[in-house]
Amino acid sequence: MEKEESTGTAPEKAKAGINIKVLLLGLPLFIIQLVAVYFITANFLLNKMQTQTVDAQEVKKNDKSVVAKEKPAEYGKFIHEIQDQIINPAGTDGRRLLMVSLGFDVPSEENKKELEAKDVLLKDEVLSVMSSKGLAELGSMAYRDTLRTEITDRLKTVMPSVKINKIYFSKYILQ
């Protein structure tokens, strides 16, 4: 009977409370591991990644397939303008109008001359893109960047040799 009492009390003592040895040894070991992982990541892995991106950039610069270095784009030097385009937005049955004036910023005089020569195509593409949009889209200020992108993409299909730096809206009146 004494053996039963002694075995009955031992498991009860082991279950009660947190083992202090695990807390005193485990927590500092965990913190040391975190610090080690941080320093390994910061010092070795990030340096390797930066070295690889620099090497890739140098390979692109030294690539002999690039004939001439491109100059940085000068914005606002060559701008072709379309004045007062009147557009009927989609779903308005002609009751609402949008009057818009656009400026197409191009990098060279040759691109500007090509836009001037193909002015009718340019206006048609602008009308096609903008008349396919509803009032909610055309009335949103945030949607104008999307309009710029869509117009640029459409012009690339019609005039692939013309590079457009940016499209400016000088007038944008929705009535």
KEKE-3310 file (N, C-alpha, C; in steps of 0.2 Angstrom, whole numbers, plus 5000, padded with zeros to 4 digits):
npx = (5004:5010:5018:5009:5004:5016:5019:5007:5008:5019:5017:5008:5016:5024:5016:5011:5014:5027:5041:5055:5068:5067:5062:5073:5083:5078:5072:5083:5091:5082:5081:5095:5096:5087:5094:5105:5100:5095:5107:5114:5106:5105:5119:5125:5116:5108:5119:5123:5112:5112:5124:5122:5112:5118:5128:5120:5115:5127:5130:5119:5123:5135:5131:5133:5123:5116:5116:5117:5118:5103:5097:5092:5074:5067:5055:5041:5047:5044:5029:5013:4998:4980:4966:4951:4942:4926:4916:4905:4900:4899:4883:4875:4867:4869:4866:4875:4891:4908:4922:4938:4955:4971:4988:5002:5017:5032:5048:5056:5058:5055:5045:5035:5032:5027:5016:5009:5007:4998:4987:4973:4971:4976:4967:4955:4958:4959:4946:4939:4944:4940:4926:4921:4920:4911:4901:4904:4918:4924:4922:4930:4944:4955:4955:4960:4974:4973:4966:4976:4985:4978:4976:4989:4993:4984:4988:5001:4998:4993:5003:5017:5030:5031:5035:5028:5030:5022:5005:4996:4982:4974:4962:4947:4932:4917:4900)
npy = (4994:5006:5008:5011:5023:5031:5031:5037:5050:5056:5058:5068:5079:5081:5086:5098:5116:5125:5119:5125:5123:5121:5134:5142:5138:5136:5148:5158:5151:5151:5164:5167:5159:5166:5179:5174:5169:5182:5189:5181:5181:5195:5199:5189:5183:5194:5202:5193:5193:5207:5208:5199:5206:5217:5212:5207:5219:5224:5215:5218:5231:5229:5221:5217:5218:5229:5243:5257:5269:5273:5289:5298:5301:5316:5326:5335:5341:5338:5339:5334:5340:5337:5346:5349:5337:5330:5319:5305:5297:5279:5272:5283:5288:5299:5310:5315:5323:5323:5333:5334:5338:5334:5330:5323:5317:5315:5307:5312:5323:5317:5307:5316:5322:5311:5308:5320:5318:5307:5311:5309:5295:5295:5303:5295:5283:5288:5292:5280:5273:5281:5283:5271:5269:5271:5283:5282:5278:5287:5299:5297:5302:5294:5285:5290:5287:5274:5276:5283:5273:5264:5271:5273:5260:5256:5265:5260:5248:5254:5263:5257:5262:5274:5281:5284:5295:5301:5305:5319:5327:5341:5348:5343:5340:5335:5334)
npz = (5000:5003:4992:4982:4986:4985:4972:4967:4970:4964:4950:4950:4955:4944:4934:4939:4937:4927:4919:4925:4921:4907:4903:4907:4899:4886:4881:4880:4870:4859:4857:4853:4841:4833:4832:4825:4813:4808:4806:4797:4786:4783:4781:4772:4763:4757:4752:4742:4734:4730:4723:4712:4705:4702:4693:4683:4678:4673:4663:4654:4650:4644:4633:4617:4607:4608:4599:4600:4614:4623:4625:4640:4642:4636:4643:4636:4626:4612:4607:4602:4598:4600:4598:4607:4606:4604:4612:4613:4627:4631:4633:4635:4625:4617:4625:4634:4635:4631:4631:4626:4626:4620:4623:4615:4620:4613:4609:4599:4585:4573:4576:4580:4568:4561:4569:4566:4552:4552:4558:4557:4559:4572:4580:4577:4584:4597:4599:4598:4609:4620:4618:4620:4634:4649:4659:4672:4672:4664:4672:4683:4692:4695:4685:4674:4671:4667:4655:4648:4646:4639:4627:4623:4620:4610:4600:4598:4590:4578:4574:4575:4575:4582:4597:4612:4625:4635:4639:4639:4647:4642:4642:4649:4650:4656:4652)
capx = (5000:5014:5021:5004:5004:5021:5018:5002:5010:5025:5015:5005:5021:5027:5011:5010:5019:5031:5048:5060:5074:5065:5061:5079:5088:5075:5071:5089:5093:5078:5083:5101:5094:5084:5099:5110:5097:5095:5114:5116:5102:5107:5126:5127:5111:5107:5125:5124:5107:5114:5129:5119:5108:5123:5131:5115:5115:5133:5129:5115:5126:5140:5129:5135:5118:5113:5120:5118:5115:5098:5097:5086:5069:5066:5048:5039:5051:5041:5022:5008:4991:4974:4961:4943:4938:4920:4915:4899:4902:4895:4877:4872:4862:4871:4864:4881:4897:4915:4926:4945:4961:4976:4995:5006:5024:5036:5055:5060:5055:5052:5039:5030:5030:5023:5009:5005:5005:4993:4982:4966:4971:4977:4960:4951:4960:4957:4938:4937:4945:4936:4919:4919:4920:4905:4902:4908:4925:4927:4921:4934:4951:4959:4954:4964:4980:4971:4965:4982:4988:4974:4977:4996:4993:4980:4993:5006:4996:4992:5009:5022:5037:5031:5036:5025:5033:5017:4999:4993:4975:4974:4955:4944:4926:4912:4894)
capy = (5000:5012:5009:5014:5030:5035:5032:5041:5057:5058:5061:5074:5084:5083:5089:5105:5121:5125:5117:5131:5122:5122:5141:5146:5136:5136:5155:5161:5147:5153:5171:5166:5157:5172:5183:5171:5170:5188:5191:5177:5184:5202:5199:5185:5182:5200:5204:5189:5195:5213:5206:5196:5211:5222:5208:5207:5225:5225:5211:5221:5237:5227:5217:5220:5218:5236:5247:5264:5270:5277:5295:5299:5304:5323:5327:5341:5345:5337:5338:5335:5342:5337:5351:5349:5331:5329:5311:5303:5291:5274:5271:5289:5289:5306:5315:5317:5324:5324:5337:5333:5340:5329:5332:5317:5319:5310:5309:5315:5327:5312:5304:5321:5323:5305:5309:5325:5315:5302:5314:5306:5289:5296:5305:5289:5279:5291:5292:5273:5271:5285:5282:5264:5270:5274:5289:5281:5277:5294:5304:5295:5305:5288:5281:5293:5284:5269:5279:5285:5267:5261:5275:5271:5253:5256:5268:5255:5244:5257:5266:5254:5265:5280:5280:5290:5296:5302:5308:5324:5330:5349:5349:5337:5343:5330:5337)
capz = (5000:5003:4986:4978:4988:4983:4965:4965:4972:4960:4943:4952:4956:4938:4930:4941:4935:4921:4921:4925:4917:4900:4902:4907:4893:4879:4879:4877:4864:4854:4855:4850:4835:4829:4830:4820:4807:4806:4804:4791:4781:4782:4779:4767:4757:4754:4748:4736:4729:4727:4718:4706:4701:4699:4688:4678:4675:4669:4657:4650:4648:4640:4628:4610:4603:4609:4595:4603:4620:4623:4629:4644:4638:4638:4642:4635:4621:4606:4609:4596:4601:4597:4602:4607:4603:4607:4613:4617:4631:4630:4637:4636:4620:4615:4630:4638:4630:4634:4627:4628:4622:4622:4620:4615:4621:4610:4611:4593:4579:4568:4579:4580:4561:4559:4572:4562:4546:4553:4563:4557:4563:4579:4582:4577:4590:4604:4599:4599:4616:4625:4617:4623:4641:4652:4663:4679:4671:4662:4677:4688:4691:4695:4679:4668:4670:4663:4648:4645:4645:4633:4621:4620:4618:4603:4595:4596:4585:4572:4573:4579:4575:4586:4604:4616:4632:4640:4636:4644:4646:4644:4643:4651:4652:4655:4653)
cpx = (5004:5017:5016:5003:5010:5021:5012:5003:5015:5022:5011:5010:5024:5022:5010:5016:5023:5038:5052:5066:5073:5065:5068:5084:5084:5074:5077:5091:5088:5080:5090:5100:5091:5089:5104:5106:5096:5102:5116:5112:5104:5114:5127:5122:5109:5113:5125:5118:5109:5119:5127:5115:5113:5127:5126:5115:5121:5133:5125:5119:5132:5138:5130:5129:5114:5118:5122:5115:5109:5099:5091:5080:5068:5059:5046:5042:5047:5034:5017:5002:4985:4969:4954:4940:4932:4918:4909:4901:4897:4889:4874:4867:4863:4869:4870:4887:4903:4919:4933:4950:4967:4983:4999:5013:5028:5043:5058:5055:5052:5046:5034:5028:5026:5016:5005:5003:4999:4988:4975:4966:4972:4970:4955:4952:4958:4949:4936:4938:4940:4928:4916:4918:4913:4906:4905:4915:4928:4926:4926:4941:4956:4960:4958:4970:4979:4969:4971:4986:4985:4975:4984:4996:4989:4985:4999:5004:4995:4999:5015:5029:5037:5031:5033:5027:5027:5011:4997:4986:4975:4967:4952:4937:4920:4905:4888)
cpy = (5006:5013:5013:5022:5034:5036:5036:5048:5060:5061:5067:5080:5086:5087:5097:5110:5120:5123:5123:5130:5123:5130:5144:5144:5137:5143:5158:5157:5150:5160:5171:5164:5162:5177:5181:5171:5177:5190:5187:5180:5191:5203:5195:5184:5188:5203:5200:5192:5202:5212:5204:5201:5216:5218:5208:5213:5227:5221:5215:5227:5235:5222:5221:5221:5225:5240:5254:5265:5275:5283:5295:5303:5312:5324:5334:5345:5344:5335:5339:5335:5340:5341:5349:5343:5331:5322:5310:5297:5285:5274:5278:5291:5296:5311:5318:5318:5325:5328:5336:5335:5336:5332:5325:5319:5313:5312:5312:5319:5322:5309:5310:5322:5317:5306:5314:5322:5310:5304:5311:5299:5290:5298:5299:5285:5282:5291:5285:5271:5274:5284:5275:5264:5273:5280:5288:5281:5284:5299:5303:5298:5299:5284:5284:5290:5278:5271:5280:5278:5264:5264:5273:5265:5253:5259:5264:5250:5247:5260:5263:5258:5271:5278:5286:5290:5296:5306:5313:5326:5337:5351:5343:5339:5337:5334:5333)
cpz = (5000:4996:4981:4980:4985:4975:4963:4966:4967:4953:4945:4952:4949:4933:4933:4940:4929:4923:4920:4921:4909:4898:4902:4902:4887:4877:4876:4871:4858:4852:4851:4843:4830:4827:4825:4814:4804:4803:4797:4785:4779:4779:4773:4761:4754:4750:4742:4731:4726:4722:4712:4702:4698:4693:4682:4674:4671:4663:4652:4646:4643:4634:4621:4606:4603:4605:4598:4609:4620:4628:4634:4640:4641:4637:4641:4629:4614:4608:4603:4600:4597:4601:4601:4604:4607:4606:4616:4621:4630:4635:4638:4631:4617:4619:4634:4634:4635:4629:4630:4623:4625:4619:4621:4615:4618:4610:4605:4589:4574:4570:4579:4573:4559:4563:4568:4555:4546:4558:4563:4561:4570:4583:4582:4583:4597:4605:4601:4606:4621:4624:4619:4631:4643:4656:4669:4678:4669:4667:4683:4687:4691:4689:4673:4666:4665:4656:4644:4642:4639:4627:4618:4617:4611:4598:4593:4590:4578:4570:4577:4580:4579:4593:4608:4623:4637:4636:4641:4642:4647:4645:4645:4654:4651:4657:4651)
residu = (MET:GLU:LYS:GLU:GLU:SER:THR:GLY:THR:ALA:PRO:GLU:LYS:ALA:LYS:ALA:GLY:ILE:ASN:ILE:LYS:VAL:LEU:LEU:LEU:GLY:LEU:PRO:LEU:PHE:ILE:ILE:GLN:LEU:VAL:ALA:VAL:TYR:PHE:ILE:THR:ALA:ASN:PHE:LEU:LEU:ASN:LYS:MET:GLN:THR:GLN:THR:VAL:ASP:ALA:GLN:GLU:VAL:LYS:LYS:ASN:ASP:LYS:SER:VAL:VAL:ALA:LYS:GLU:LYS:PRO:ALA:GLU:TYR:GLY:LYS:PHE:ILE:HIS:GLU:ILE:GLN:ASP:GLN:ILE:ILE:ASN:PRO:ALA:GLY:THR:ASP:GLY:ARG:ARG:LEU:LEU:MET:VAL:SER:LEU:GLY:PHE:ASP:VAL:PRO:SER:GLU:GLU:ASN:LYS:LYS:GLU:LEU:GLU:ALA:LYS:ASP:VAL:LEU:LEU:LYS:ASP:GLU:VAL:LEU:SER:VAL:MET:SER:SER:LYS:GLY:LEU:ALA:GLU:LEU:GLY:SER:MET:ALA:TYR:ARG:ASP:THR:LEU:ARG:THR:GLU:ILE:THR:ASP:ARG:LEU:LYS:THR:VAL:MET:PRO:SER:VAL:LYS:ILE:ASN:LYS:ILE:TYR:PHE:SER:LYS:TYR:ILE:LEU:GLN)
# end
